[in-house]
Amino acid sequence: MSAANGIRHMKQHKRQVLNLYKRVLRVNKQLPKEFRLVGNAYVRDEFKRHKTMAMDEGNVKEFLSEWKMYADHLEVQLKQNHAIGSNLSSQDLNRLSEDQLGQLYHLQEEVYKEIFNSITSIEYQLYWL
């Protein structure tokens, strides 16, 4: 591959990643506030963490594929007014690394914290009515 083709390919790849990032954030805008806040922070962190991946790494394709599937799946759920999210199969859980399991647990804690804070805020507001 010539240097010019390599640069063009790199720019195209960056554009694809940026478009996917924007799409995920657009889809997340439709989520309830608690999920949106936690979700957006997680998306930013994940894309930032994977920003330095080399384009030829197999992980890049999997990373982009998983985020595309997330956006596709969430768009369908939101359009059809389905419950948001889905359970991970035991097969999916077994494929996760220790680091990924830790991230999943941290994400779960953040969601529960946001939900608790929202409920507490509503209870406080009702108390003072």
Beta strands, then each sheet from edge to edge (+ up, - down):
end
